[in-house]
Amino acid sequence: MQGNQMFAKKRTAYLLFCAAYIGALVVENPVYTGETVISCFSYLGTIFTHLTLFGLLVVTNRLFLIPNLLEKKFFGAYASALIGLIVLYASSMNHYNRFLHETLLQDQMTQTSGGYWDNFIYGTCCTIITSMLYVTQKWADQQEQVKNSQINQLQTELKYLRLQINPHFLFNGLNTVYGSIDKGNSLARNMLVQFSDLLRYNLYEADVDTIAIEKEIKHLRNYVALQKARSNDNMEVTLDIHYADATTKVAPLIFMAFVENAFKYASRDDKAINRIMISLKQQQGIIEFVVENTYDEGESSQGGIGLTNATRRLELLYKDRYQLDIKNENNIYRVQLTITL
């Protein structure tokens, strides 16, 4: 709904701009025709030609020069290209005016209409105005995006607070259970410690914008170890992690939804080897994350609110800096995520 409203506002602005331009041509009719009365057909052709040249000037600046040069901070190249575009526009307008007066009207072109520099200045003013409109709209879009991001974050925090139980009571209870487990049952005691670490990370450490990748990997290892402990013997789980810089910052829990889905939807065939493969590699400002799991026939769909939220977080936090590819073929569901830091 907001996108449609934004599009309608932009379309209205451009229509008003074109109407103002045509109105200026109507007002300047005596300037372009001098003492000669021009036919309706010729005058409409004049308006169409001027509007076409002007439209090419504005559209080329808006759709090509600004996104490819100005937004990428190639200021010198943008200024040079823009001046060249305005020169081309002014020359085209000047040639058309000469053709209109000397060939069609067969009169002397007035000094105002024939001035090359008049057209150059007019083109310069128009491109500056349209560029300012574009930058203003871009800024408004970014502000709207930031506002939506803040609203989503507040909604998430409210939901988190509603579902949160008292952490002190929880950890005291876990410590009590840990003390009650027989010391000889090392498997159960280790699982409880891992579970406690998972909760502590979620409640205390993950409540930040970014976190060191080393801590995120430790949390991932604990989660995988806990899942392996409760899985059957025919579940083959592989965890391959390599990172060059332990202090590299990432969004907390950005990979967990994909890992949780892999364990949730992995095949459970007692007569076959079920596999889950997790790989995380970080080097030179890039993180490559891959999760694969076998799945049973008829259960290839892996989704839910967790995957939707993960994709939304990637769009908000790493917009234009991530690539997410999801495939399922030959009974293998594969997620590949590449993040540029």
Residue pairs with C-beta under 8 A, 6 or more apart in sequence:
2 144
6 141
6 144
10 137
13 133
17 130
18 51
18 55
21 50
21 51
21 54
22 47
22 51
25 32
25 46
25 47
25 50
25 51
26 47
28 113
29 38
29 43
31 110
31 112
31 113
32 38
32 46
32 97
32 100
32 110
32 113
33 43
33 105
34 101
34 105
34 107
34 108
34 109
34 110
34 113
35 107
36 105
36 107
38 46
38 105
42 100
42 104
46 100
49 96
50 93
50 96
53 89
53 92
53 93
53 96
54 89
54 126
56 89
57 85
57 86
57 89
57 123
57 126
57 127
58 126
58 127
58 130
60 85
61 82
61 85
61 127
61 130
61 131
62 130
62 131
62 134
65 78
65 81
65 82
65 85
66 78
66 131
66 134
69 75
69 77
69 78
69 81
70 78
70 131
82 127
85 127
86 120
86 123
86 124
86 127
87 120
89 119
89 123
90 116
90 117
90 119
90 120
90 122
90 123
91 116
93 119
93 123
94 114
94 115
94 116
94 119
97 109
97 113
97 114
98 109
98 114
100 109
101 107
101 108
101 109
101 113
101 114
102 109
112 118
149 316
152 312
152 316
164 203
167 199
167 203
167 204
170 199
171 196
171 199
171 200
174 192
174 195
174 196
174 199
177 192
178 189
178 192
178 193
178 196
181 188
181 189
181 192
183 189
187 229
190 229
191 226
191 229
191 230
194 222
194 225
194 226
194 229
195 226
197 219
197 222
198 219
198 222
198 223
198 226
201 215
201 219
201 222
202 253
205 211
205 215
205 219
205 252
206 219
206 252
206 253
207 252
208 252
209 251
210 249
210 250
210 251
210 252
211 249
211 250
211 251
211 252
212 246
212 247
212 248
212 249
213 243
213 245
213 246
213 247
213 248
213 249
213 250
213 282
213 287
214 243
214 246
214 247
216 250
216 252
216 253
216 254
216 255
217 241
217 243
217 280
219 253
219 256
220 239
220 241
220 255
220 256
220 259
220 278
220 280
221 239
221 241
223 256
223 259
224 237
224 239
224 259
224 278
227 237
227 263
228 235
228 237
231 237
231 263
232 268
232 270
232 274
234 269
234 270
234 272
234 273
234 274
235 266
235 274
235 275
235 276
236 273
236 274
236 275
236 276
237 275
237 276
237 277
237 278
238 275
238 276
238 277
238 278
239 278
240 277
240 278
240 279
240 280
240 281
241 279
241 280
241 281
242 280
242 281
242 282
242 283
243 280
243 281
243 282
243 283
244 282
244 283
244 284
245 282
248 282
248 287
248 341
249 341
250 287
250 339
250 341
251 313
251 317
251 318
254 310
254 313
254 314
254 317
254 339
255 280
255 289
255 291
255 337
257 306
257 307
257 309
257 310
258 289
258 291
258 307
258 310
258 335
258 337
259 278
259 291
260 306
261 291
261 302
261 303
261 304
261 306
261 307
261 335
262 276
262 278
262 291
262 292
262 293
262 333
262 335
263 276
263 293
264 302
265 293
265 295
265 299
265 302
265 333
266 274
266 275
266 276
266 293
266 294
266 295
267 274
267 293
267 294
267 295
267 296
267 331
268 274
268 296
269 296
272 294
274 293
274 294
275 292
275 293
275 294
276 291
276 292
276 293
276 294
277 290
277 291
277 292
277 293
278 290
278 291
279 288
279 289
279 290
279 291
280 287
280 288
280 289
280 290
281 287
281 288
281 289
282 288
285 340
285 341
286 338
286 339
286 340
286 341
287 337
287 338
287 339
287 341
288 336
288 337
288 338
289 335
289 336
289 337
289 338
289 339
290 334
290 335
290 336
290 337
291 334
291 335
292 332
292 333
292 334
292 335
293 332
293 333
294 331
294 332
294 333
295 302
295 328
295 331
295 332
295 333
296 331
297 331
300 328
300 331
300 333
302 328
302 333
311 324
314 322
314 324
314 337
314 339
318 339
318 340
321 339
321 340
321 341
322 337
322 338
322 339
322 340
323 336
323 337
323 338
324 335
324 336
324 337
325 334
325 335
325 336
325 337
326 333
326 334
326 335
326 336
327 333
327 334
327 336
328 334
